[in-house]
């Protein structure tokens, strides 16, 4: 979805960066890793998604 929004030029610089935060952590969480997602990382992901959803949709 992020790629489709970017291709459609619907994500401006600020929103594109927020979307990349979510994409980065989605990728990290879906593949086996020893990285732990602490409260700060989870908060960053959720806040980025909240802002995107609030402003874009």
N, CA, C and O atoms as a GROMACS GRO file, in nm:
protein
  228
    1UNK      N    1   0.082  -0.120   0.000
    1UNK     CA    2   0.000   0.000   0.000
    1UNK      C    3   0.087   0.126   0.000
    1UNK      O    4   0.056   0.223  -0.069
    2UNK      N    5   0.194   0.124   0.077
    2UNK     CA    6   0.284   0.240   0.081
    2UNK      C    7   0.342   0.266  -0.056
    2UNK      O    8   0.347   0.381  -0.102
    3UNK      N    9   0.385   0.161  -0.122
    3UNK     CA   10   0.443   0.176  -0.256
    3UNK      C   11   0.339   0.232  -0.353
    3UNK      O   12   0.371   0.318  -0.435
    4UNK      N   13   0.216   0.184  -0.345
    4UNK     CA   14   0.109   0.230  -0.434
    4UNK      C   15   0.077   0.377  -0.409
    4UNK      O   16   0.057   0.453  -0.505
    5UNK      N   17   0.072   0.419  -0.284
    5UNK     CA   18   0.048   0.559  -0.253
    5UNK      C   19   0.161   0.647  -0.304
    5UNK      O   20   0.137   0.755  -0.357
    6UNK      N   21   0.284   0.601  -0.288
    6UNK     CA   22   0.399   0.676  -0.338
    6UNK      C   23   0.398   0.687  -0.489
    6UNK      O   24   0.424   0.794  -0.544
    7UNK      N   25   0.367   0.576  -0.557
    7UNK     CA   26   0.362   0.577  -0.704
    7UNK      C   27   0.253   0.670  -0.756
    7UNK      O   28   0.267   0.729  -0.863
    8UNK      N   29   0.146   0.681  -0.681
    8UNK     CA   30   0.034   0.768  -0.720
    8UNK      C   31   0.060   0.913  -0.680
    8UNK      O   32  -0.026   0.999  -0.699
    9UNK      N   33   0.178   0.940  -0.622
    9UNK     CA   34   0.217   1.075  -0.579
    9UNK      C   35   0.125   1.131  -0.471
    9UNK      O   36   0.104   1.252  -0.461
   10UNK      N   37   0.070   1.041  -0.389
   10UNK     CA   38  -0.018   1.084  -0.281
   10UNK      C   39   0.057   1.107  -0.151
   10UNK      O   40   0.000   1.162  -0.056
   11UNK      N   41   0.182   1.066  -0.144
   11UNK     CA   42   0.262   1.087  -0.024
   11UNK      C   43   0.363   1.197  -0.049
   11UNK      O   44   0.454   1.181  -0.131
   12UNK      N   45   0.349   1.306   0.019
   12UNK     CA   46   0.448   1.413   0.011
   12UNK      C   47   0.568   1.374   0.098
   12UNK      O   48   0.562   1.273   0.167
   13UNK      N   49   0.673   1.452   0.097
   13UNK     CA   50   0.797   1.417   0.166
   13UNK      C   51   0.775   1.375   0.311
   13UNK      O   52   0.824   1.270   0.353
   14UNK      N   53   0.704   1.456   0.386
   14UNK     CA   54   0.682   1.428   0.528
   14UNK      C   55   0.609   1.295   0.546
   14UNK      O   56   0.651   1.212   0.627
   15UNK      N   57   0.502   1.275   0.472
   15UNK     CA   58   0.422   1.154   0.486
   15UNK      C   59   0.496   1.032   0.431
   15UNK      O   60   0.482   0.922   0.483
   16UNK      N   61   0.574   1.054   0.328
   16UNK     CA   62   0.653   0.944   0.272
   16UNK      C   63   0.752   0.894   0.378
   16UNK      O   64   0.771   0.773   0.392
   17UNK      N   65   0.814   0.984   0.451
   17UNK     CA   66   0.907   0.945   0.557
   17UNK      C   67   0.835   0.870   0.669
   17UNK      O   68   0.888   0.773   0.723
   18UNK      N   69   0.716   0.915   0.704
   18UNK     CA   70   0.639   0.844   0.806
   18UNK      C   71   0.603   0.704   0.759
   18UNK      O   72   0.610   0.608   0.837
   19UNK      N   73   0.566   0.691   0.634
   19UNK     CA   74   0.532   0.561   0.579
   19UNK      C   75   0.654   0.469   0.578
   19UNK      O   76   0.641   0.349   0.602
   20UNK      N   77   0.770   0.524   0.551
   20UNK     CA   78   0.892   0.444   0.550
   20UNK      C   79   0.924   0.390   0.689
   20UNK      O   80   0.979   0.281   0.701
   21UNK      N   81   0.892   0.466   0.793
   21UNK     CA   82   0.913   0.418   0.930
   21UNK      C   83   0.831   0.290   0.952
   21UNK      O   84   0.884   0.189   1.000
   22UNK      N   85   0.706   0.295   0.916
   22UNK     CA   86   0.620   0.177   0.931
   22UNK      C   87   0.666   0.061   0.846
   22UNK      O   88   0.666  -0.054   0.890
   23UNK      N   89   0.707   0.091   0.724
   23UNK     CA   90   0.754  -0.014   0.633
   23UNK      C   91   0.880  -0.080   0.688
   23UNK      O   92   0.894  -0.202   0.683
   24UNK      N   93   0.973   0.001   0.740
   24UNK     CA   94   1.097  -0.051   0.795
   24UNK      C   95   1.070  -0.148   0.910
   24UNK      O   96   1.124  -0.258   0.911
   25UNK      N   97   0.987  -0.106   1.005
   25UNK     CA   98   0.961  -0.192   1.120
   25UNK      C   99   0.872  -0.311   1.085
   25UNK      O  100   0.883  -0.416   1.147
   26UNK      N  101   0.785  -0.295   0.987
   26UNK     CA  102   0.704  -0.409   0.942
   26UNK      C  103   0.796  -0.517   0.889
   26UNK      O  104   0.779  -0.635   0.921
   27UNK      N  105   0.891  -0.477   0.807
   27UNK     CA  106   0.986  -0.573   0.751
   27UNK      C  107   1.067  -0.640   0.861
   27UNK      O  108   1.088  -0.761   0.859
   28UNK      N  109   1.112  -0.561   0.956
   28UNK     CA  110   1.195  -0.614   1.065
   28UNK      C  111   1.115  -0.710   1.153
   28UNK      O  112   1.169  -0.810   1.201
   29UNK      N  113   0.987  -0.682   1.174
   29UNK     CA  114   0.908  -0.765   1.263
   29UNK      C  115   0.858  -0.893   1.195
   29UNK      O  116   0.824  -0.989   1.264
   30UNK      N  117   0.852  -0.894   1.063
   30UNK     CA  118   0.798  -1.011   0.993
   30UNK      C  119   0.905  -1.116   0.960
   30UNK      O  120   0.872  -1.225   0.915
   31UNK      N  121   1.031  -1.084   0.983
   31UNK     CA  122   1.140  -1.178   0.957
   31UNK      C  123   1.209  -1.210   1.090
   31UNK      O  124   1.223  -1.123   1.176
   32UNK      N  125   1.251  -1.334   1.106
   32UNK     CA  126   1.316  -1.371   1.232
   32UNK      C  127   1.434  -1.279   1.265
   32UNK      O  128   1.521  -1.254   1.182
   33UNK      N  129   1.434  -1.231   1.386
   33UNK     CA  130   1.540  -1.142   1.430
   33UNK      C  131   1.552  -1.150   1.582
   33UNK      O  132   1.459  -1.194   1.650
   34UNK      N  133   1.664  -1.110   1.634
   34UNK     CA  134   1.682  -1.107   1.778
   34UNK      C  135   1.646  -0.970   1.835
   34UNK      O  136   1.651  -0.948   1.956
   35UNK      N  137   1.610  -0.877   1.745
   35UNK     CA  138   1.577  -0.741   1.789
   35UNK      C  139   1.448  -0.742   1.871
   35UNK      O  140   1.350  -0.806   1.835
   36UNK      N  141   1.451  -0.669   1.980
   36UNK     CA  142   1.331  -0.655   2.062
   36UNK      C  143   1.265  -0.522   2.033
   36UNK      O  144   1.332  -0.420   2.017
   37UNK      N  145   1.134  -0.524   2.025
   37UNK     CA  146   1.058  -0.402   2.000
   37UNK      C  147   1.010  -0.349   2.135
   37UNK      O  148   0.912  -0.396   2.192
   38UNK      N  149   1.083  -0.249   2.182
   38UNK     CA  150   1.048  -0.191   2.311
   38UNK      C  151   0.936  -0.089   2.294
   38UNK      O  152   0.888  -0.065   2.184
   39UNK      N  153   0.896  -0.032   2.404
   39UNK     CA  154   0.784   0.063   2.405
   39UNK      C  155   0.810   0.182   2.312
   39UNK      O  156   0.717   0.230   2.246
   40UNK      N  157   0.933   0.230   2.305
   40UNK     CA  158   0.965   0.345   2.221
   40UNK      C  159   0.949   0.312   2.072
   40UNK      O  160   0.893   0.393   1.997
   41UNK      N  161   0.996   0.197   2.029
   41UNK     CA  162   0.984   0.158   1.888
   41UNK      C  163   0.838   0.136   1.850
   41UNK      O  164   0.794   0.178   1.743
   42UNK      N  165   0.766   0.070   1.935
   42UNK     CA  166   0.625   0.046   1.907
   42UNK      C  167   0.548   0.177   1.902
   42UNK      O  168   0.461   0.195   1.816
   43UNK      N  169   0.580   0.268   1.991
   43UNK     CA  170   0.515   0.399   1.991
   43UNK      C  171   0.545   0.475   1.862
   43UNK      O  172   0.457   0.540   1.807
   44UNK      N  173   0.668   0.468   1.816
   44UNK     CA  174   0.707   0.534   1.690
   44UNK      C  175   0.625   0.480   1.573
   44UNK      O  176   0.575   0.556   1.491
   45UNK      N  177   0.612   0.349   1.566
   45UNK     CA  178   0.536   0.286   1.459
   45UNK      C  179   0.390   0.329   1.464
   45UNK      O  180   0.333   0.374   1.364
   46UNK      N  181   0.329   0.315   1.581
   46UNK     CA  182   0.187   0.346   1.594
   46UNK      C  183   0.157   0.494   1.570
   46UNK      O  184   0.059   0.527   1.504
   47UNK      N  185   0.241   0.582   1.622
   47UNK     CA  186   0.219   0.725   1.599
   47UNK      C  187   0.233   0.761   1.452
   47UNK      O  188   0.157   0.843   1.401
   48UNK      N  189   0.328   0.700   1.383
   48UNK     CA  190   0.343   0.725   1.240
   48UNK      C  191   0.218   0.682   1.164
   48UNK      O  192   0.170   0.754   1.078
   49UNK      N  193   0.167   0.565   1.197
   49UNK     CA  194   0.046   0.517   1.130
   49UNK      C  195  -0.076   0.602   1.163
   49UNK      O  196  -0.159   0.627   1.076
   50UNK      N  197  -0.087   0.645   1.286
   50UNK     CA  198  -0.200   0.731   1.325
   50UNK      C  199  -0.198   0.861   1.246
   50UNK      O  200  -0.302   0.906   1.197
   51UNK      N  201  -0.082   0.922   1.235
   51UNK     CA  202  -0.071   1.048   1.159
   51UNK      C  203  -0.105   1.026   1.013
   51UNK      O  204  -0.179   1.105   0.954
   52UNK      N  205  -0.053   0.919   0.954
   52UNK     CA  206  -0.084   0.890   0.813
   52UNK      C  207  -0.233   0.870   0.793
   52UNK      O  208  -0.293   0.929   0.703
   53UNK      N  209  -0.294   0.788   0.876
   53UNK     CA  210  -0.436   0.761   0.862
   53UNK      C  211  -0.520   0.886   0.885
   53UNK      O  212  -0.616   0.912   0.812
   54UNK      N  213  -0.485   0.963   0.985
   54UNK     CA  214  -0.560   1.085   1.016
   54UNK      C  215  -0.554   1.186   0.903
   54UNK      O  216  -0.656   1.244   0.867
   55UNK      N  217  -0.436   1.206   0.847
   55UNK     CA  218  -0.416   1.313   0.749
   55UNK      C  219  -0.446   1.271   0.606
   55UNK      O  220  -0.486   1.354   0.525
   56UNK      N  221  -0.427   1.144   0.574
   56UNK     CA  222  -0.442   1.102   0.435
   56UNK      C  223  -0.577   1.042   0.402
   56UNK      O  224  -0.620   1.043   0.287
   57UNK      N  225  -0.644   0.989   0.504
   57UNK     CA  226  -0.769   0.921   0.472
   57UNK      C  227  -0.881   0.984   0.546
   57UNK      O  228  -0.995   0.941   0.533
   0.00000   0.00000   0.00000
